[in-house]
Amino acid sequence: MSRPILSPNFTIEDIHKLREYNYYQTKDMSRQERMDYYNTRGMEVHKEIQARKLQKI
């Protein structure tokens, strides 16, 4: 499944697209692989948030 294209107004349908995309990305992973996947993604987002906070200062 290809990465979903989100609308500029971010609707409930965009959330459905993201959930479906995420399901297809993780459906064949083992429990440990899923944990690593989510932890890695979470750290990437955390770093991005921290970088944006530093830009505001």
N, C-alpha and C positions, 0 to 999 in steps of 0.2 A: 504494500500500500504506500502511495506517495504522501509526502508531507502535505497536510491540509492548508488551504489558502483561507485566511481569516478575513472577515469583513471589517471595514474601518469602525463600525459601530459595535462590534463584539456582541453578538446575540447568543441566545440559548442554543441555536443551531451550531454556532462555532464551538461551544462547549461540547456538544455531542460529537462533532468532528474530532476534536482533540482527544476525547475519551476513547473513541473508536480507534484512532491512530495509535494511542498508547497501548490499547489492548493488543493490537496486531504486532506491536513492537515487542511485547513481553509475553505473549501467550505460550511460547515454546521454551521459555527460560525456566531453569530450576529455581527453587526458592532462594538459594545463595546468589545466583546470577541476578535475580530481580532486586535483591537487597543492594547489591553492588551497583546496579544500574541506577536505582533511585538515589542512593547516597552520592554517587558521582554527579548526577544531574543537580541534586540539591546543593552540593558544594559549589558548582558552577554558578548557580543562581545567587547563592550567598555572596560569592566574590563579586559578581556584577552589582549587586545591591550596595555592597561596601564601597566599590569604586565610584558609584553614582553619588553616594553620600559625601565622599571626599571631594567630588567636583563641585558640590553645592557650597562648600566652605570657602 
